[in-house]
Amino acid sequence: MQQLHLFGSVVTDQLDPARSDVDAVVSFPPGLDLLTAANACSTCGTPRKNSSAGAWTW
């Protein structure tokens, strides 16, 4: 991934963890596409929510 831009409620005080989704725009460097990146991520394991930090970790 080259750049990740988040927008919508996730970057405002309107975020509702029970109902909000995450809106994102991702750009990849030349030669890397979404399918290749998704396949690479599948080898990283299962993402889990870190409840103390409120973030996802692998």
Phi, psi and omega in degrees: 000135181264315179217148175228123178242124176259145177210174180087203187296336182296337180252015179232179176278007178270001182297129175239103185305334181279338187233338186282148170257180179247122177262128183214149170240127183240135172242144181246152176291160178307135178093350178243129179238176184300317181297315179297317179295319179296319178296321178295319180292331181294341178273356183276349183105190183264129177292143179228144180280127175270099189295330181289327180261347182069027183233161175268138178228159177249000000 
